Amino acid sequence: MKYALFLIVFLLSACGGSGVPTAVPTPTSTPQEKAWYACTAFIDRQLGLSFLDAQDYTPSGVTTSGSDQYTVEVFYADQGDTYRCELSRHANGDWQLLSLEVK
């Protein structure tokens, strides 16, 4: 028992001392990335296609159409279709879907 306790104390001290994990920095999302995820959320709500089936975020799939307006194109492999969202972001951070179409 003493040997096990000694081993645990030794391992904790060798791994940084306190044994308490340090905070991992959380990356901040860009407005373009937020537009991407807003588009997949609208597609999920309106068409029932899970955001899990959408391709991963890609910066080339989002263009800024004007002040706080974005065009997002997302490919869904299961359907073999690309969906295009026209979005507007309000000052309070809410997203409005202006149009949704299959490209």
Secondary structure, DSSP 8 states (H G I E B T S, - for coil): -HHHHHHHHHHHHHTTSS------------HHHHHHHHHHHHHHHHH---GGGB----GGGEEEEETTEEEEEEEETTTTEEEEEEEEE-TTS-EEEEEEEE-
